[in-house]
Amino acid sequence: MVGDCGAQGVLIGVTNRSIPGRNNTLCFSPALIATADDIDAITDAVDKALTKVSG
């Protein structure tokens, strides 16, 4: 998931608040000057990555 988003130009990270061994919590930290288009790009990348993972 993280790698798929990175391949699309969106860097995300996992947190240590996940279920052990699952890494099921994502950390989003967009720039404070992020535009609506930037947020759309982030959500699109995550949507595509989740679709790929979940089938």
Phi, psi and omega in degrees: 000307180299318179295320179296318178295318178300322178295337178266005178089011180245118180266122175232164179224162176262160180249172176269012179264018182273167170294132183310128179082357184255326185048055186262013177240126179259148179248118178253128179221067179292156178300149179297341179260018180298138179269171176300323178295322177297315180294321176299319179296320179295310182294325177295317180296317179294319178300313180297318180294317179295321178298319180295319182288318186270352176090000000 
